[in-house]
Amino acid sequence: MRLYLDHGVDEAACTKFRVEEHGVTFESPWEFPLMAELSICVDFQHPRAGRCRTPVHGVVVGSDRRADGRFETTVLFFGMAEDGPAFENGLAAAVAG
């Protein structure tokens, strides 16, 4: 799985990605300031739909350096009640798959 920032200007492999009830937690080489607003496009292989790119918009509620130098970042989604189920169902299936 790969993460893309700023419409693909920067991208990185995502080694760990957890879909949570109202957001995501992922590991990447990027550190983000708390309360930073992020628009992230997640590119993944969906088991039935094939290659998918899903934009998510949210705010950083945690970005902690790990021992390996990467950062574990938690992003809380905006408008999760409206946008969440479609994203969470499709992406969770891909990550679990």
Beta strands, then each sheet from edge to edge (+ up, - down):
strand 1: 2-5
strand 2: 10-13
strand 3: 17-20
strand 4: 23-28
strand 5: 37-46
strand 6: 50-65
strand 7: 71-77
sheet 1: 2+ 1- 5+ 6- 7+ 4- 3+
end
